[in-house]
Amino acid sequence: MSSTTAPPKTHPFASRPQPIAPPLPPGRCLLARPLLP
């Protein structure tokens, strides 16, 4: 699963820095956990 850590340069998105938060599934939403009491 190297595409998750470093996508191939063939893709147009590789040229621009893409955050790993959006691609992550809703189940692993770690940001939502701390928000809860």
N, C-alpha and C positions, 0 to 999 in steps of 0.2 A: 504493500500500500504506500508506495513512494509518492504517488500522485497527491496524497493528502498533505504530506510534509513539503514536497517540492514538485509542483506540476510541471509537465514537459514544456520546454521552451517553444514548442511548436504552437502551443495555444497563445492566442492574443492576450489572454489575461495574465500570462507569465510576465509580460513586460511591466505590468502595473502591480504594486504591492497589494495583495488581497488579504484581509484579516481572516483568521481561522475561526472567528466567532460565528459569522453568518452561515458558513457551510455546515457547522456542527448541527446535529439534530436537536429538536425541541426537548427531548428527554434529557440531554446532557446540558441543559441550560443552567450552568453554574451561577450565572448572574442573578437568576430568579431566586435561587436558594438563599443567599445572604440577605436579599430584600425582605424575605419572610422573617417574622419574629423568632 
